[in-house]
Amino acid sequence: MGAKTLGTVHVVVAAGRWNHDRLRYRRHRLAEFLQNETREGKVIWLCPVPDKKEPERRRLPNGIIEWAIPDLFPNKIFRFGRYIDFFYEKKLRAFLDELEREKAGKYYLWYTFPGFPALSELFPWDKTVYDCSDLWSYPMEGRQTAVSFLRRKVVQQAEDRVIHKAGTIFCTSDYLYSQVLNRLGPDRAPHVHTLENGVEFAAFAGVEKRNGAPVSHSGTVFGYIGGIKPKLDFKLIQKTAERHPEWLFFLVGPDGTGRSDEFRRLLQTKNVVWKGSIPPAEVPAYMQMIDVGVMPYKPTSYNAAVFPLKLFEFLAAGKPVVGAHLPSTKKYAAEGIYAYTESDDPEDFMRLCQKMAEESADEVYRQARIRLARSKNWNGIFREMVEKVN
């Protein structure tokens, strides 16, 4: 009797290990959705790692198989090797050998970042998909250097290969959609789609209110919950906090800045509190500790492409939101729900914060926020993705 044929094997190419920084991105939710929907198949999480010398395979608690492919060297500067065939092709051999032994009915390749571009050519995939969620070739902090220029060229070349190999492409913002289409040409437009980020709505439904601030404070609590990264405008937060000592700014999430000078100076402000990393399951409860969600981003090319994961999470928790320099979110600006500015004047950001603070407890607005978030549930987004791919 021959070996039993598996169903579909989904390979998700991700930017880092599953639990790299204890944050759940779109790619994590996509992989879990595929895992739940796949019958008699499997999901493989393929990622580069800086801390290994040999490829490593392990099964995660959720059943997903993680394959870790070592970088050239541990130092961050050598991560360019993820985009150049010579530095990773041999390291993929054990992984590809396992794929060939699977004898699956179908093999789907899902790029969620443009690393390992040759993988699309090293195996006879039934479908190749690119889920584009960032402007990968641009520096997050917006500062251009000779090194960042060279890196941009390398990443763009790798991404061009992924884009041209993918049969279906999803973009999380209209900006990314236009960038991809400019590189492909109008003939490929039917294969490129904008599908913004969503929310695990059920995780926020019915979470009990927590009265009181995270520290002893009687004023309005403004919160940011997510990765603390260089794309955030720390100077804007600091100016706002100093101007309004009656407000508290509560930051929750791992430090992805390397403790930058800007971030360290911000933390010296008396009415700024940083919690650090928390388990993803606790995010809904922490949302109930704040009055207004804030998304103060820097005016950079990278942020022009971003659609923040936190927008609909804040709204699902019933909280109003203030955003800056996130053009992809402008369409959701509405009274009592979301206030948005592209102004470089901190006073405009402060004015919107004050307005949303005054409207935060309004029950009519609170229900409107929740209704909007409910319409953006992740499962609906991923079902649409799978339908378009098939």
KOLROBA-42303 format. One record per residue: y, x, z of N, C-alpha, C in turn. Coordinates in steps of 0.2 Angstrom, whole numbers, plus 5000, padded with zeros to 4 digits. Atoms other than C-alpha are relative to their C-alpha. Layout:
KOLROBA-42303
YXZYXZYXZ ...
end
This chain:
KOLROBA-42303
499450045000500050005000500650045000 499449965001501750074995500549995006 499650004995503150105007500549934999 499550065000504249945012500750024998 499349995002505849935003500549975005 499450034996507449915014500449964996 499550045004508749795010500650044997 499449965002510549865008500150065005 499849954996511050035014500850014999 499349995001512950045017500250065003 499749944998513750215019500749995001 499350004999515450215027500350075001 499749934999516450375025500649995004 499550014995517550385040500350075001 499649944998518850515046499850045006 500249974994518050555062499449965003 500650034997516650515074500249935003 500050074998516350335080500550005006 499650014994517150365097500550065001 499549945000518350505092500550005005 499450004995519850445102500049935004 500150064996519150285110500449944997 499650065004520150175097499649974995 500450045005519450045086500549984994 499650015006520150055068499749954996 500350045005519849945053499350024998 500649975002518450055048499449985005 500550014995517550025064499749925000 500150075001517649835062499649984994 500450015006517049845044499350025001 500749984999515549945049499649955004 500450054995515049825063499949934996 500150065004515349675051499450014995 500649995005514149755038499450015004 500650004996512949795052499749935002 500250074998512849615057499849964994 500250045006512749545040499450034996 500549975004511449665033499349995003 500750024998509649605034499550054997 500549955002508249735034500350064996 499649955003509549865029500350055006 499749974994510649985039500750024997 499349975001512450055040500050075003 500049934998512750245041500850015000 499449984999514350315047500050074999 499949935002514750475038500750035001 499349984998516150585045500050085001 500049934999516750765046500250015008 499849994993516850845063500250085001 499849934999517651005069499650055005 500449964995516451055083499350014999 500749995001514751075075499950054995 500249955005513951215065499549974995 500550035005512551105057500149935000 499950075001512550925051499549975006 500350034995512050805065499949934999 500250075001511150635065499949975006 500250034994511150515079500149924999 499950075000510950325082500549985005 499550034995512450235090499749945004 500350064996512150105104500049934996 500050065004512649975091499550004994 500550005005511250025079500250044994 499849965005512350115067499850075000 500249935000511750285061500650054999 499449955001513150425063499750074997 500249945002512950575052500750045000 499449964999514250715057499950064995 500049945004514650845044500550055002 499549954997515451005051500550024995 499449975004517151065045499950084999 500149935002517351245038500150045007 499949974994518051305055500349955005 499850054996518551215071500849985000 499350015000520451245069500249944995 499750065004521451095062500250024993 499749985006522151195048499450004995 500650005005520351205040499749934998 500350065002520151025038500149984993 500050015007520651035020499450014997 500749995003518851085017499749934999 500350075000518450895019500149974993 499850035006519250865002499850054994 500249965005518551014992499350015000 500750015001516751004985499750075003 500349934999516351194988499850005008 500049994993516551175007499549955004 500450054996515451025011499449984996 500550025004514250994996499350025003 500749984997512751095004499949975006 500150034993513051015021499849934999 500250075001512750845013499349994998 500650005003511050895007499549965004 500550034996510050835022500149935001 499950075000510950675022499849964994 500250035006510650645004499249994999 500750005000508850685006499749945004 500250064996508650545019500249944996 499850065004509550425008499449994995 500550005005508250464994499449975003 500650024997506850435006500049925003 499950074997507550265012499649944995 500350055005506950174996500349935001 499750074998508250034999500149964993 499950045006508549894987500750014997 499449985003510349934985500450055005 499649954997511550074990500849994999 499250015000513450044994500350055003 499649944997514650184997500749975001 499350024998516250135006500450055003 499549954998517650255007500549975004 499550034996518850225021500550065001 499549955001519750395019499750044994 500249975007519650505003499750075001 500449944999518550645011499350004996 500650005004516950705002500049974994 499950045006517550644985499350014995 500649995005515950724976499449955002 500550044998514850604986499949944995 500050065004515250464974499650024993 500349985006514450574960499350035002 500649964998512950654970499449955001 500550044998511950494972500149934995 499950065004511650334961500249945003 499850054996512650214971500049934995 499950075003512550024966500749985000 499350024999514349994972500450065003 499649964996515750114977500749975001 499450044998517250044986500450055004 499549974996518850114993500449965004 499650044996519650035007500650045003 499549964999521350115008500549985005 499650034995522250095024500650055002 499549964998523450245025500350044994 499749955005524550365014499750075002 500449944997523250505018500450064998 499849935002524150645009500750015003 499349994998525850625018499950015008 500049994993526150695036500349945004 499850064996526250565049500750005003 499449994996527750635058500650004995 499550015005528750635041500350074999 499749935001529150825042499650044995 500349965006528850925026500050075001 500049934999528251105027499650024994 500449975005527451225015499349985000 500750014998525751195023499949924998 500150075001525951005022500149984992 500050015007526451015004499450024996 500749975003524851114999499549955002 500550054998523850985009500149944996 499950065004524650845000499750004993 500249995007524150914983499249995001 500750005000522350944989499749925002 500250074998522150764997500149954994 499950045006522950684982499550014994 500549995005521750764970499349975002 500650034998520250704981500149934999 499950075000520950534982500049974993 500050025007521250524963499249994998 500750005002519350554961499749945003 500350054997518850424974500349934997 499750065003520050294966499749994993 500250015006519450324949499249985000 500850015000517550314954499949935003 500150064996517850154965500049944995 500050065004517349994957500549945002 499650044997518349894969500450045005 499649974996519849944979500449955004 499650044996520649864994500650045003 499549974997522349905001500349965006 499750034994523149865018500749985000 499350025000524849845012500250004992 499750005007525849804996500250064997 499849945002526549974996499450044997 500649965002524850054995499749974994 500250045006524349924982500450034994 499649985005525749984971499950074998 500249935001525350164974499450014996 500750005003523550144969500049984993 500050025006523950044954500450044995 499649955004525250174947499550054998 500549945001523850304948499449984995 500650025004522550194939500249974994 499850045006523550094926499949935001 500150085000523749904924499449974998 500750035002522049884916499649995006 500450014994521249904933500249955005 499750044995522349784942499549945002 500450054997520949654943499550025006 500449974995519949774954500350035006 499649984994521349814966500349945004 499850064996521749694980500350025007 499749994994522849684995499749965005 500250044995522049635011500250035007 499749974994523049665027499550015006 500449994994522349715044500049935003 500150064997521749575055499950015008 500150004993521249535073499449975002 500650044997519749495083500249955005 499750054997520449335088499749985007 500450034994519049275100500150055006 499949954994519349435111500649985004 499450014997521049375115500149935003 499950074998520749185117499750005007 500250024993520649125135500050065005 499949954995521049295143500649985005 499650024994521849255160500750045000 499349975000523749285162500050055007 499949954994524149435174500750005001 499350004998525749405183500250075003 499849944998526749555187500050064996 500049955005527149715179499550065002 500549954999526049865178500250055006 499749964994527149955191500549955003 499550044997528349885203500750004996 499550015004529649815192500149924999 499950075000530549645191500349984993 499750025007531249655173499549994995 500550015006530549625156499650074999 500549945002529049735151499950004993 500149995007529049795134499450054999 500649965001527349865128499850024993 500449975006526449975115499350025002 500749994998524549975116499750034993 500349975006523750095103500050075001 499949935000523650275098500750025001 499449974999525150375104500150064995 500149965005525450465088500750024997 499349985002526950565079500349954996 499750055004527250415068500549955004 499550044996528150325083500650045001 499449984999529950345086500250015007 499949994993530050415103500750015002 499349994998531850455103500349935000 499750075000532250265099499849975007 500250034994531150215114500450035006 499649974994532050335125500749985000 499350025000533750285120500149935002 500050074997533350105123499849995007 500250004992532550135140500650035004 499449984997534050235145500649955000 499550055001535250105139499949945004 500250064996534249965148499550025006 500449994994533650025165499649945003 500350064997533249845169499349984996 500650015004531849855156499450055002 500549954999530149935158499650014993 500449985006529250025143499350025002 500749994998527350025146499650024994 500449975005526350135134499350015002 500749994999524450125133499750034994 500449975005523350235123500050085001 500149935000522750415120500650044997 499449955002524050555117499750034993 500149975007523850595098500550054998 499549965002525350705098500050075002 500049944998524750855106500550025006 499549994995525950825120500750034997 499449985004527450845108500650005005 499450004996529150885116500349945000 499750075000529850715111499649965004 500450054996528450625119500050025008 499949984993528550735135500749985003 499350024998530450705136500049925001 500050074999530150515134499749995007 500350024994528950515149500450025006 499649984994530250595160500549945001 499650054999531250435158499749955006 500250034994531150335174499749934999 500350065002530750165166499550004994 500550005005529450225154499350025004 500649984997527650225160499450014995 500549995004526150295151499349995004 500650014997524450235155499450054998 500549965003523350345144499549954997 500550035004521750295135499649945005 500450064997520850125140499449984995 500650035004519150055134500349944995 499850055005519449945118499949935003 500150074998518749795127500549985005 499550014995520149805140500749984997 499350015003521549785127500349935001 499750074999521749595128500249995007 499750014993521949605147500650045001 499449964999523249745146500649964996 499550045004524149635133500449955005 499750054995524449505147500450035005 499649974995525349635157500750014997 499349995003526849645145500349934998 499650065002528149515140500150004992 499949995007528549585122499750064998 500349955003527649695111500550044995 499549975004528549835102499650054995 500349965005528149935086500550054997 499449965002529550065085499850064996 500349955004529050175070500650044997 499549955004529950325061500149974993 499950015007530750295044499750054996 500349955004529550395034499649974995 500450025006528550385018499349975003 500650024997526950375029500049935002 499950074997527550225038500249944996 499950055005528150135023499449974997 500750035002526250115019499649975005 500450024994525650065036500149925001 500050064997525149895041499750005007 500349994993524949905060499549955003 500650044998523349845068500349965006 499850044994524349785084500449944999 499650065001525449655076499749945001 500450074998524149515076499750005006 500350004993523449575092500549985005 499550024995525049555101500149924999 499950075001525249385093499449965002 500650034998523449335097500149995008 499950014993523949365115500649965002 499450044999525449255113500650035001 499449964999526749395114500450004994 499649995006528249405103500050084999 500049935002528449575094500750024997 499549975004529849685088499850064997 500249955004529549805074500650044997 499549965003530549945066499750054995 500249965006530350035049499249994998 500650025003528749945044500049954995 499850055005529149865028499449954998 500550055001527449785026499949945004 500050064995527749675041500649954999 499350045001529449605035499949934999 500250075002528649455028499849955006 500250044994528049395045500649995005 499550014996529749405053500249925001 499850084999530149225061500250005007 499750014994531149155075499449995006 500450004994530249185092499350034999 500749975001528749265084500050084998 499949935001529249435076500750014997 499449975002530849525074500050074997 500149945004531049665062500750034998 499449975002532349795058499850064996 500049945004532549935045500650055002 499449964999534149995053499950065004 500049934996534450175060500449995006 499550014994535650105073499549975006 500450024994534650095090500349945003 499750064997535849955095499749944997 500350055003535049845082499349985003 500650014997533349875089500049975007 499950024993533949845107500249925000 499850075001534749675101499449964999 500650045002533149615094499550005006 500449994994532249675110500249945005 499750054996533449565120499849934998 500150075003533249415109499249985001 500750014999531349425110499849995007 500150014992531349445129500249935002 499850074998532349285130499649944998 500450055003531149195119499250005002 500749984999529549265126499649955003 500450054996529049125138500049934997 500050065003529448985126499349974997 500750025002527848885124499949984993 500050025007528248815107499950074995 500149945004528448995100499350035002 500649974998526949055110499449974996 500550045004525848925101500050024993 499949985007526548975084499850074999 500349945001526149155087499250005000 500750004999524349115092499749974993 500350035007524149005076500050054995 500049955005524749145065499450055001 500549954999523549265073499349984998 500750035001522049145072499950004992 500150015007522349135053499850074997 500149945002522049325052499450045003 500649984996520349345060499650054995 500449945004519349505054499449974996 500650035004517749405049500249974994 499750035006518749305036500250054995 499849955004519449465029499450044997 500649965002517849555028499549964995 500450055005516949405020500350004993 499750005006518249405007499950074996 500149935003518049595004499350004997 500750005003516149575002499949964994 500050055006516349424990500350044994 499749965006517549534979499650064998 500449945002516349684979499449984996 500650035003514849574974500149964994 
end
